Amino acid sequence: MRLFVTKYPDYHIVNLDALTYAGNLENLRDIDQLPNYTFCKADILDAAALDKIFSDHQPDAIIHLAAESHVDRSILSPLDFVYTNVIGTVNLLNAAKKLWNGNYEGKRFHHVSTDEVFGALGNTGLFTETTSYDPHSPYSASKASSDHFVRAYHDTYGLPVTITNCSNNYGPNHFPEKLIPLFINNIINRKPLPVYGDGLYTRDWLYVIDHAVAIDTVLHQGKTGATYAVGGFNEWTNIDLVKLLCRLMDEKLGRTAGESEQLITYVKDRPGHDRRYAIDATKINTELGWKPSVTFEEGLSITIDWYLQNTDWLKNVTSGAYMDYYKKVYG
Ligand code: TYD
């Protein structure tokens, strides 16, 4: 959002968000007064609200990022993921189809998805745009379904769509349920760092701004109907990543080297846990010239600094309902 609002003063950007647990208007305080930005509180499950907002604002482009995105929550409540990720996506597709009514010149519906739709890799190989779908969690099953609907609306109705399937993101403002912000918060508070299983699960990490730039690139230059795999060329086993995070945080917090590593606690594995994700981002790189701009150490350092400078934000989002969720997942 910040990238688009500041980079394109001539675009009018409408932010449509239901403001569920991870949505937080505080995150956009620095841009919310800009003349090219409007916020609309709405749920993508509310088809009538979508029609009204689309008719009021007449968007030429829709970037669909609204999703339930946390695997552990999908294991607790799969239906929430079916509603938002599948039915919500179909509602948005219907609203776009109705608004544009076959006049697709200069229009674009961009769907933001995940590499988790491709399932799990062994020790070798990479996901590409042509990898078969093989989702394992209720979350990835719901995102796979949403991708299929987006392609179906292109193939059936000619809707001008593009899709990106991205690897794990990290960066400022990230709700502390995902690995990196959760562990930063726990290190700050000297709480245990719950590493699932043997800790040798592997993820490919991408700095969030680099993901935003990839979306911008595909929205403006991507071929209609095409999919682009987006990744950081940056694979880490969870345990190595956690050790790096502990080292960087000990340095920044002025703690003794090795202090935070003592918080590492191996816990029961996540059911259906995918062993390894890794993206081959050659297509977006060669076709559209996109590549990540920061190294992992740079991105992590910026991210940790942001959380250390925003402890009030962290306290606000980790009170109340967050503690209930935490108890349910971690006991
Ligand atoms: P996560 O951030 O939930 O992203 P995803 O499951 O979508 O890849 O998890 C990243 C990795 O970290 C994944 O292998 C699960 C693991 N993990 C833990 O070991 N402990 C935790 O508390 C969490 C949240 C994740």
Boltz pocket constraint, residues with backbone or C-beta under 6 A from the ligand:
constraints:
  - pocket:
      binder: B
      contacts: [[A, 69], [A, 71], [A, 72], [A, 116], [A, 168], [A, 177], [A, 178], [A, 179], [A, 180], [A, 182], [A, 194], [A, 195], [A, 196], [A, 197], [A, 201], [A, 202], [A, 203], [A, 238], [A, 270], [A, 274]]
      max_distance: 6.0
